[in-house]
Each structure stands twice: as C-alpha cells, then as structure tokens.
Amino acid sequence: MNKIKFAANKDTNYVFHMLSVARCGYDNAYGEKYRRHYAEEDLMVISQNRELLTVCGGEHCGELFWLMVSEAACAKVSAKEYYAGLLEKADRDELPEPYRKYTDIVRSISAVMIKHYDHYAENIWPKEKEKIEGYIPQILRLFEESCFTDRAEEYVGCKLGNDFTATLVTSVENGAEAIDISKEQDVFGIERTPMDSFYFIGHEFIIYLLMNALKDENAFRNFNTWGLTEGLAEYYLKKIMGDVRFFDSQQKYVELYEKWDTGWLSAAELYRMGLEREGISLM
C-alpha cells in the first residue's frame, strides 16, 4: 500500500511564495512573475535576513528557519494566524529564549507576512493550486503502480510509522527542496517531470525510513554524516529502481555500499562501515 500522500496546501505555498519573490534562497521565473505585486521595502525585510531564513542540504540551516519558515509552512493554523501569534509574542517579549535576540527581526518579518496573505489567497493561490492539482495524479500513479513504499520498507528493514506527506509548491525552482518541515511532511517543487519527481520524492521517503533505521546511530545530528546518509538512501533507491538520477556527489558512497553489502547487512551496519571509512566517530 502506498504510504506517500500528496498535498496542495495554501499556507505552505504562501510561505515559500514570499521567500521566492524576495529572492530569499530562490531566484527563478516564478519570483520574477509575482515580484511586481510587492513594495521593494517589504521584500527587503525578508531578503536581508537570508542567512537566518534559508537552508542548504548538508551545509546550512538558518537560525530562524524553524520559527519563521518551517513551523508556518506546516499549516497547523493559517500562515496569517501563525505570524499574528508570533507578532504578539514578540511585542510581549515572550518569544522562546533562543529567538529573543531576534525579536525585532521576527516582528518585522511577521508584519510583512501578515500584510500580504489575503492578496495571495485571493489572487494568486487559485491559479497555483490548479497547477499542483493537475500534477499530483501523475506522480501518485507512479508510486501506486510500482508498490514503491512497500519495497523501500522491505529493503531498509523498517516501516514508516506515519504516512509521509509530500507537500507540493510552485515557487522553489533553483533552490532548496526536499525540506522536512515536520516528522511527516516534506516540501517539493513541481518543475520536474513526473518521473524525475518519482525518483526525487522516493529518495526522500527512504531518508525518512533511515531516520528510523538509524535512530540509535549518530546519523542526522549534524552535517558531518550528511553524505553517508544521502548515499545510503541512493543505494536503496538504486536497489528498487535499478538506477538513480540525482545526488551525483553521493554516488561514491553508493558504490561503496554496493561493494560491502553481501545481502545480509542492515542499514545500520552499512552506515557504521561508512563512518569507519570516513574516519567519523560513532559518538
């Protein structure tokens, strides 16, 4: 049974829409198309805090990414309501301790995000939603017909406790994707062909399985082991699909895992062998 759900969420799309029009981690045709809707000074509030708000796989995670991007994009409440709540906390000096040094920045970004939400919801989202809803069935069919998630669980040796939701957005071309904004939700763009998205999203589903399979290891705790875990995901993806299409710099690890695996080694055992080869401590 396919365990990957697909979502077209207005609030997730709004958060990444604003990053794109502000050239905050993304610089693409989408941002160019909609940038004229916004005053330059509003976009500057976002873009001048680029280092705090952006992520780059295996290299960088901005100190305000979780608070200002990830939590809002999860859409537990509307983005407008979320940023209004943040603004109230900032005004009352009630932000969590790690973020209090950024109170003025949180206040200014939240105000911009609140200001433009209704315009996006009424005038932009309906067209973007239609694009996503036309794209989803094409990818969903590939996962359902291939029994991909069942095969991935079998190869990795563990099951995913919750469904994995791939939330699709239209604004993230040429920037970070496969962004895990919660334990069940990941953000992807729709600019790839459906088959390319099948490979890309499949890789990320395996990463979520590895978070379980390697829960007793030192994986996913810092950037030092990023190449090993991404390579291990590609190794399992290749076992399922017969080939791979992305993550070229991690293919050296795929070759090593293929050489080491006799058919009986667990994901954790392969990972430890990778750590030893790279001279990375188990701790």
Salt bridges, closest charged atoms under 4 A:
ASP27 OD1 - ARG23 NE 3.47
GLU32 OE1 - ARG23 NH2 3.91
GLU32 OE1 - ARG35 NH1 3.12
ASP42 OD2 - LYS115 NZ 2.79
ASP42 OD2 - HIS116 NE2 2.90
GLU51 OE1 - HIS60 NE2 3.86
GLU63 OE1 - LYS101 NZ 3.59
GLU71 OE1 - LYS76 NZ 3.57
GLU88 OE1 - ARG92 NH1 3.73
ASP91 OD1 - ARG107 NE 2.76
GLU94 OE1 - ARG92 NE 2.93
GLU97 OE1 - ARG100 NH1 3.49
ASP104 OD1 - ARG107 NH1 2.81
ASP118 OD2 - LYS80 NZ 2.79
GLU128 OE2 - LYS131 NZ 3.17
GLU133 OE2 - LYS129 NZ 3.91
GLU145 OE1 - ARG141 NH1 3.44
GLU153 OE2 - LYS3 NZ 2.90
GLU153 OE1 - LYS159 NZ 3.66
ASP163 OD2 - LYS5 NZ 3.24
GLU177 OE1 - ARG192 NH1 2.95
ASP196 OD1 - ARG245 NH1 2.63
GLU217 OE2 - ARG272 NH2 2.79
GLU230 OE1 - HIS203 NE2 2.56
GLU234 OE2 - HIS203 ND1 2.76
GLU258 OE2 - LYS238 NZ 3.21
ASP261 OD2 - LYS239 NZ 3.73
GLU278 OE2 - ARG277 NH1 2.80
